[in-house]
Amino acid sequence: MSKVTPKLQVTVEEVKVGGQTLKFEVGRLAQQANGAVVAQLGDTVVMATVVCGGLREDLDYFPLQVEYQEKLYAGGKIKGSRWVKREGRPSDEAILSARIIDRSIRPLFPDGYKAEVQVIVTVLSVDGENDPAILGINAVSAALSISDIPWNGPIAGIRVGLNGDLIANLPWSKQEISNLNLVVSSSKEAIVMVEAGAKEVSEDDTVKALEFAKEINSQIIAAIEKLVAKVGKTKQEVAVESLPKDMQLEIEKEADKVMEDVLKSEKAGKIDGSLLAAVVAILQERYPDTKKALFKEAVDAYFKKQARAKVLKSKVRLDGRKPDEIRPLSIEVGVLPRTHGSAIFQRGETQALSIVTLGTPRLEQLIESMEREETKRYIHHYFMPPYSVGETGRMGWPSRREIGHGALAERALEPMIPSADEFPYTIRVVSECVSSNGSTSMASVCGSTLSLMDAGVPIKKPVAGIAMGLVVANPKKGISGDDYLVLTDIQGLEDHIGDMDFKVAGTKDGITALQMDIKVAGITAQVLAEALAKAKIARLFILETILKALPQ
C-alpha cells in the first residue's frame, strides 16, 4: 500500500546579486537539522545544514566543525579511477572552502559557548561559473540565522573582481583576466573575513573593493533577515559557567603579584607561563571544589586584559618594539647542496626553510574537480612540524592549516611565476617552517622568493609578506574612534592576545595576496586601510633586504 507524503511547507527568499538571482529555500530538505537551507545561484546549488550537539565543558575551546562536501554528480561526473568510484578524502580545494566558511562564522558565536556545532555544506549542482564555496558561506549564514543555535549573525559573502570596474559575484570565466580575486565576508556593521589573490593591485583599489563587497553583502543580509522573520526559531540561552565576583577579585589580586614579571618576560623572548600556572595552582588549592579550567580561563583573560592595556597605554609592545617595528631579519641562500634552489628566511624566532624543485612539463599536477579537469605547473606546499613550537604532536598527512597556508603562499607568488613559454618547467616549492613564533606563512612567501631566485627561476619581481595585528581597547564593544592600535609583524603572543591576523603579500608595485582572520565582531574599512598602508611600508623594507642578499 502506498503512502501519501504530507505536503511540505517550503519558504523561499530571493535577492539580486551581480545581475543574477540568489535564492534561499527552507523546508524541503533535512528537516531534522537545527537549521537547513538550500541556496541557488545560476545552476549552482548547495545545501547547508547546522546541528547542535551536547555541551563539552571538558574543552577549553569552542568545538565547531565545518565540512564542505564536493560531489562529482554535481557536475555530471563519475570518478576516473577504475577501482574506486565513491568520493574519497576532501580535496585541497574542499578544505580551503571549508576554511573560508569556518573563518567567516566562528567569530560570531558567543564567548564561552561550548556546545558541539557541526556545519555541513553539500554541493548538489555546479554550473562552472558560480562558485559553490561563496554560495556555501551565504547558505550557512542563513541556516545558522534561522536555527535555534546562538549566533550573532547574519553575515554574507561575495567574490569581487577588478577589471577596470569592480565586479560583484566574479564568475569563473572572468577570474583569469581579473586583476583581483577577493572574497569578503561581512556583517551589516563590519568586515569579518578576507581572502584574496591579486595582480599587483594598489592599496587604494583594495580598500574600495572591500567597501564595495560590504555594500553588496548588506543586500544579501537583508534577504536572510527576511527569511529569519518568516521561519526563524527562538535562540537557545547561553549558560556560561563563571566564577563569583569575589573569587574573580581574588584571582586578580593573586595575579597582580606576578603580572609585571610576566609582562616583562616577553622582552626576553617568551612569556613565562609558569608564573601564571602557579597562580592557578594556588587558587585550585584554596578552592578544591571549583573546576581548574575556570581558574585557567579567568587567569588567562586577566592576563590578556592587562597585556592589552599596557600596549595601548604605552604604545610599546611587550617585546619592546614600536608598533610599526619589524623583528630582526636574517637571510641565507643556497643552503642545501643537491636541491635546485634553497633559502632560509628568518624573522625573529620564525624561521622558514624553502626548497625549489624543477621538473619537466609532464610532472604537472592533474586536478579532477566537480566543474572541470585542469593542470597545475606551479605548486607550493607548506609544513609546520610540532618541534617548530617546541612541542610533540601528530605527524602524517597535512593539517587544514598547513593546506591553507600553502595555498596562501602559492597565491602570493603565482602572478610572478614566468609563463610556460618563458620557463617550460613544473615548479614545486616546499616551505619547511622549522621554528615558529608568528607569521610563518609570510616567512614562507619571503623564503620562497629567495629559493626561486636561487634556482634560477626568472620570476617577474620579488614578493614579500608581512602579518599585521590589532589591539582593541574593548573587544566586546568593538572599535570606537581611535581606541585601537595596529601592529606590524605580529608574533605568537600578539596573535594570542590581539584581535586580528591580517596577512599581506606583494611586490614593490602592489598586493598579490591577502588573508584576514579576526576575533572581534568585525573590522572597519578605516582600520584595514591603515593596516594596508603600514603593511606596504614593511613590505618595501623586506624587499630591499631580500635584494641586498640576492640581487635580481
C-alpha positions in Angstrom: 0.0 0.0 0.0 1.4 3.4 -1.0 1.5 6.3 1.5 0.9 9.9 0.7 3.7 12.1 1.9 2.4 15.2 3.7 2.9 18.4 1.7 6.0 20.3 2.9 5.9 23.9 4.0 8.6 25.4 1.7 9.7 29.0 2.3 11.7 30.9 -0.4 13.5 34.2 -0.2 15.3 35.8 -3.2 17.8 38.7 -3.8 19.6 40.0 -6.9 23.4 39.7 -6.8 25.6 40.8 -9.6 22.7 40.6 -12.1 21.7 37.1 -11.0 19.1 35.8 -8.5 20.3 34.3 -5.3 17.6 32.0 -3.9 17.3 30.6 -0.3 14.9 27.8 0.3 13.9 26.3 3.6 11.7 23.3 4.4 12.2 20.9 1.5 15.3 19.0 2.7 16.9 18.0 6.0 14.1 18.9 8.4 15.7 17.2 11.4 18.7 19.5 11.5 18.6 22.6 13.7 18.8 24.6 10.6 18.9 23.7 6.9 19.0 25.9 3.8 19.3 25.2 0.1 20.8 28.1 -1.8 21.0 28.5 -5.6 22.8 31.0 -7.8 22.5 30.3 -11.6 22.6 26.5 -11.8 24.9 26.1 -8.8 23.1 24.6 -5.8 24.3 23.9 -2.3 22.7 22.6 0.9 23.9 23.8 4.3 22.9 22.1 7.5 23.8 23.1 11.1 23.3 20.8 14.1 24.0 21.5 17.7 25.2 18.6 20.0 25.8 18.4 23.7 27.9 20.8 25.8 31.6 20.0 26.1 32.6 21.6 29.3 35.8 19.4 29.3 37.1 21.5 26.4 38.9 24.9 26.6 37.8 25.8 23.1 34.6 26.0 21.0 34.1 22.7 19.2 32.9 23.9 15.8 33.3 21.6 12.9 32.8 22.7 9.3 32.8 20.2 6.5 32.5 21.0 2.8 31.5 18.1 0.6 32.3 18.1 -3.1 30.1 15.7 -5.0 31.1 14.7 -8.5 27.5 14.1 -9.5 27.0 17.9 -9.1 29.0 18.3 -12.3 27.6 15.2 -14.0 30.8 13.2 -13.5 31.9 9.8 -12.4 35.3 9.4 -10.7 38.1 8.5 -13.2 39.5 5.7 -11.1 38.7 2.2 -12.4 38.6 0.7 -8.8 37.1 3.5 -6.7 34.0 5.4 -7.7 33.0 6.8 -4.4 34.2 10.3 -3.4 37.3 10.0 -1.1 39.1 12.3 1.3 38.4 16.0 0.8 40.5 17.7 -1.9 42.7 20.7 -1.1 40.0 22.9 -2.7 37.3 21.5 -0.5 39.4 22.0 2.6 40.1 25.6 1.6 36.4 26.2 1.0 35.6 24.8 4.5 38.2 27.1 6.0 36.7 30.3 4.5 33.3 29.3 5.8 34.7 28.5 9.3 36.7 31.7 9.4 33.6 33.7 8.4 31.2 32.3 11.1 33.5 31.4 14.0 34.0 35.0 15.4 30.2 35.5 15.8 29.5 32.6 18.2 29.0 33.8 21.8 32.0 33.8 24.2 32.1 30.7 26.4 29.7 28.7 24.2 30.9 25.1 24.4 28.2 23.1 22.6 29.4 21.0 19.7 28.3 22.5 16.4 28.6 20.8 13.1 28.2 22.6 9.8 28.0 20.6 6.6 27.8 22.1 3.2 27.0 19.7 0.4 27.4 20.8 -3.2 24.4 19.4 -5.2 24.9 21.1 -8.6 27.6 23.2 -10.2 27.4 25.3 -13.4 31.1 26.0 -13.7 30.5 29.8 -13.4 29.1 30.5 -9.9 31.4 29.4 -7.0 29.7 26.9 -4.7 32.0 27.9 -1.8 30.8 31.5 -1.8 27.2 30.2 -2.1 28.1 28.0 0.9 29.0 31.0 3.1 25.6 32.5 2.5 23.7 29.2 2.9 25.5 28.5 6.2 24.8 32.1 7.4 21.1 31.6 6.6 21.0 28.2 8.2 22.6 29.4 11.4 20.3 32.5 11.5 17.1 30.6 11.2 18.2 27.9 13.7 18.0 27.9 17.5 21.8 27.9 17.8 23.1 31.1 19.4 25.0 33.1 16.8 25.4 36.8 16.3 24.8 36.9 12.6 23.8 37.1 9.9 26.8 37.7 7.6 27.1 37.3 3.8 30.0 36.5 1.5 30.8 37.7 -2.0 33.6 37.2 -4.6 34.7 40.5 -6.1 36.8 41.1 -9.2 38.5 44.1 -10.7 38.9 44.7 -14.4 38.7 48.4 -14.8 35.4 48.3 -12.8 34.6 46.3 -9.7 32.7 43.1 -10.5 30.2 41.6 -8.0 30.0 37.8 -7.9 33.1 37.3 -10.1 32.3 34.3 -12.3 34.8 31.5 -13.1 35.2 32.6 -16.7 36.4 36.1 -15.7 38.8 35.1 -12.9 41.8 34.6 -15.2 41.5 38.2 -16.7 40.5 39.9 -13.4 43.3 41.8 -11.6 41.7 40.9 -8.3 40.0 37.8 -6.9 38.7 38.9 -3.5 36.4 37.0 -1.1 34.8 39.1 1.7 32.5 38.0 4.4 30.9 40.8 6.4 28.1 41.7 8.8 26.0 44.8 8.3 28.4 46.7 10.5 31.9 45.4 9.6 34.1 43.0 7.7 34.7 39.6 9.2 36.9 37.6 6.8 39.1 38.4 3.8 40.8 36.1 1.3 42.3 37.4 -1.9 44.7 36.9 -4.8 45.7 39.8 -6.9 47.9 41.0 -9.8 49.7 43.9 -8.0 46.6 45.8 -7.0 47.1 49.0 -5.1 46.1 49.6 -1.5 43.5 52.2 -2.5 41.9 49.9 -5.0 41.8 47.1 -2.4 40.1 49.3 0.1 37.5 50.3 -2.5 36.9 46.7 -3.3 36.4 45.8 0.4 33.8 48.6 0.8 32.1 47.5 -2.4 31.9 43.9 -1.2 30.4 45.0 2.2 27.8 47.1 0.3 26.7 44.0 -1.8 26.8 41.8 1.2 24.3 44.1 3.0 21.7 43.3 0.4 22.2 39.5 0.9 22.0 40.0 4.7 18.6 41.8 4.3 17.3 38.8 2.4 18.5 36.4 5.2 16.8 38.7 7.8 13.5 38.4 5.9 13.9 34.6 5.9 14.5 34.7 9.7 11.4 36.8 10.2 9.4 34.0 8.4 10.9 30.8 9.8 13.4 31.7 12.4 13.5 29.7 15.7 13.9 31.1 19.2 17.6 31.0 20.1 18.9 28.8 22.9 20.0 30.7 26.0 23.8 30.5 26.5 24.6 29.4 30.1 28.3 30.3 30.6 29.7 29.0 33.8 31.6 31.8 35.6 33.2 32.5 39.0 31.6 34.6 41.7 32.7 38.3 41.7 34.6 38.0 45.0 36.5 35.0 43.7 37.3 36.9 40.5 38.7 39.8 42.6 40.8 37.3 44.5 42.2 35.9 41.2 43.2 39.4 40.1 44.8 40.1 43.5 47.0 36.9 43.2 47.7 37.6 39.5 48.8 41.2 40.2 51.7 39.8 42.4 53.3 38.3 39.3 51.8 40.2 36.4 54.6 42.7 36.0 57.2 39.9 35.9 55.1 38.0 33.4 54.7 41.0 31.1 58.4 41.8 31.3 59.4 38.2 30.4 58.2 38.7 26.8 61.0 41.1 26.3 63.4 38.3 26.9 61.8 36.3 24.1 59.0 34.2 25.6 56.2 34.7 28.2 57.0 32.9 31.5 53.8 30.8 31.7 54.9 29.1 34.9 54.2 32.3 36.8 50.5 32.2 35.7 50.3 28.5 36.2 51.5 29.0 39.8 48.6 31.4 40.4 46.1 28.8 39.1 47.7 26.2 41.4 47.3 28.5 44.4 43.6 29.1 43.7 42.9 25.4 43.0 44.4 24.5 46.3 42.4 27.2 48.1 39.1 26.2 46.3 39.4 22.4 45.5 35.7 22.1 44.6 36.0 24.6 41.8 37.0 23.4 38.3 40.6 24.1 37.4 39.5 25.1 33.9 37.6 28.0 35.3 40.6 29.3 37.1 42.8 28.9 34.0 40.3 30.8 31.8 40.0 33.6 34.4 43.7 34.0 34.8 44.3 33.9 31.0 41.5 36.5 30.5 43.0 38.8 33.1 46.5 38.4 31.6 45.1 39.4 28.1 43.3 42.4 29.6 46.4 43.6 31.4 48.7 43.0 28.4 46.4 44.8 26.0 46.0 47.8 28.4 49.8 48.1 28.7 50.4 48.0 25.0 47.6 50.6 24.3 48.7 52.9 27.0 52.5 52.9 26.4 52.4 52.4 22.6 55.3 49.9 23.2 54.8 46.2 22.6 55.6 43.6 25.2 58.9 42.6 23.5 60.0 46.3 23.5 59.3 47.0 19.8 57.5 50.1 18.5 54.0 49.4 16.9 55.5 49.5 13.3 58.8 47.8 14.1 59.8 44.6 12.3 61.8 41.9 14.1 65.5 41.4 13.0 65.8 39.7 9.6 68.3 37.0 8.6 68.7 35.6 5.1 70.7 32.6 3.7 70.6 31.2 0.2 71.9 28.1 -1.5 72.0 26.2 1.9 71.3 22.7 0.5 73.9 21.1 -1.8 71.7 18.8 -4.0 68.4 20.8 -4.4 67.7 23.1 -7.3 67.2 26.1 -5.0 67.1 26.7 -1.3 66.9 29.6 1.2 66.4 30.3 4.9 64.4 33.3 5.8 64.3 34.2 9.5 62.3 37.0 11.2 62.7 37.0 14.9 62.2 33.4 16.1 60.2 32.5 13.0 62.3 30.5 10.5 61.3 29.2 7.1 63.4 26.8 5.0 62.2 26.9 1.4 63.2 24.5 -1.2 62.6 24.6 -5.0 62.4 21.5 -7.3 62.1 21.8 -11.1 60.7 19.1 -13.3 59.5 18.5 -16.9 56.1 19.7 -18.1 54.7 16.1 -17.8 55.1 16.4 -14.0 52.3 19.0 -13.8 49.6 18.1 -11.3 46.3 16.9 -12.8 43.3 18.1 -10.7 39.9 16.5 -11.2 37.0 18.5 -9.7 33.3 18.8 -10.0 33.5 21.5 -12.6 36.4 20.6 -14.7 39.8 18.9 -15.1 42.9 21.2 -15.1 46.6 21.1 -14.7 48.9 23.0 -12.3 52.6 23.7 -13.0 53.4 25.8 -10.0 52.8 24.1 -6.7 53.6 25.4 -3.2 53.4 23.1 -0.1 53.8 24.2 3.5 54.7 22.1 6.5 54.9 23.1 10.2 56.0 20.2 12.3 55.3 20.2 16.1 59.0 20.8 17.0 58.7 24.2 15.4 57.0 25.4 18.6 58.9 23.1 21.0 56.1 20.6 21.3 55.3 16.9 20.4 52.4 16.3 18.2 50.8 14.4 15.3 52.7 13.7 12.1 51.4 12.4 8.9 49.0 14.0 6.4 48.9 17.8 6.3 46.6 19.7 8.5 43.9 22.1 7.3 46.1 24.9 8.5 49.1 23.7 6.5 47.0 23.3 3.4 45.6 26.8 3.9 49.0 28.4 4.5 50.5 26.7 1.5 47.7 27.9 -0.7 48.2 31.5 0.6 51.9 31.4 -0.2 51.2 29.9 -3.6 48.7 32.6 -4.4 51.1 35.3 -3.3 53.8 34.2 -5.7 51.7 32.9 -8.6 51.4 36.2 -10.5 55.2 36.5 -10.6 55.9 33.0 -11.9 57.0 33.1 -15.6 54.8 31.5 -18.3 55.3 28.0 -19.6 56.6 29.6 -22.9 59.3 31.6 -21.0 60.2 28.8 -18.5 58.9 25.4 -19.5 59.2 23.6 -16.2 57.0 22.3 -13.5 57.9 24.1 -10.2 57.3 22.7 -6.7 58.2 24.9 -3.7 58.2 23.4 -0.2 58.3 25.6 2.8 59.5 23.8 6.0 58.7 26.1 8.9 61.3 24.8 11.3 60.8 27.5 14.0 57.6 29.4 14.6 56.8 32.5 16.6 54.1 34.1 14.4 53.6 34.7 10.7 55.1 31.5 9.3 53.0 31.8 6.1 54.5 35.2 5.3 58.0 34.0 6.1 57.3 31.2 3.6 56.5 33.8 1.0 59.8 35.6 1.6 61.8 32.4 1.8 60.2 31.0 -1.4 61.0 34.2 -3.3 64.7 33.7 -2.4 64.7 30.0 -3.2 63.1 30.5 -6.6 65.7 33.2 -7.4 68.4 30.8 -6.1 67.1 28.1 -8.5 67.4 30.4 -11.5 63.6 30.8 -12.0 63.1 34.2 -13.8 60.4 35.5 -11.5 59.0 38.8 -12.7 59.6 40.6 -9.4 60.4 39.5 -5.8 57.5 39.1 -3.4 57.4 39.6 0.4 54.8 39.3 3.0 54.0 40.7 6.5 51.4 39.9 9.1 49.6 42.8 10.7 47.8 42.7 14.1 45.4 44.8 16.0 44.7 45.5 19.7 41.3 47.0 20.6 40.6 48.6 23.9 37.4 46.7 24.4 37.0 43.7 22.1 33.4 43.0 23.2 32.3 46.6 22.4 34.3 46.7 19.2 36.2 49.6 17.6 35.2 53.1 18.6 37.1 56.1 17.4 40.9 55.7 17.9 40.8 53.2 20.8 42.9 50.7 18.9 46.5 50.1 17.8 47.7 48.5 14.5 50.8 46.3 14.9 53.3 45.4 12.2 54.9 41.9 12.1 53.0 40.2 15.0 54.5 37.3 16.8 52.7 34.4 18.6 51.8 36.2 21.8 50.3 39.2 19.9 48.2 36.8 17.8 47.0 35.2 21.1 46.1 38.5 22.9 45.2 40.5 19.8 42.1 40.8 17.7 43.3 40.4 14.1 45.8 38.5 11.9 45.9 40.3 8.6 48.5 38.8 6.2 49.5 41.0 3.2 51.9 39.9 0.5 53.0 41.7 -2.7 55.7 43.2 -4.8 57.1 46.8 -4.7 54.2 47.7 -7.1 51.2 46.2 -5.4 49.4 43.5 -3.5 49.3 39.8 -4.7 47.6 38.1 -1.7 45.6 38.9 1.4 44.2 36.8 4.3 42.4 38.2 7.3 41.2 36.4 10.4 39.6 38.2 13.4 38.4 37.5 16.9 36.1 40.5 17.3 32.7 41.0 15.7 34.2 42.9 12.7 36.8 45.3 11.4 36.0 48.6 9.7 37.4 49.7 6.3 39.3 52.5 8.1 41.3 50.1 10.2 42.0 47.9 7.2 43.2 50.9 5.2 45.6 51.8 8.0 46.8 48.2 8.2 47.4 48.0 4.4 49.3 51.3 4.4 51.6 50.2 7.2 52.0 46.7 5.6 53.2 48.4 2.4 56.0 50.2 4.3 57.1 47.0 5.9 56.9 45.0 2.6 59.1 47.5 0.8 61.7 47.3 3.7 61.8 43.5 3.5 62.0 43.5 -0.3 65.0 45.9 0.0 66.6 43.4 2.4 65.9 40.4 0.0 67.5 42.2 -2.9 70.6 43.0 -0.9 71.0 39.3 -0.1 70.3 38.1 -3.7 70.2 40.8 -6.4 67.7 40.1 -9.1 
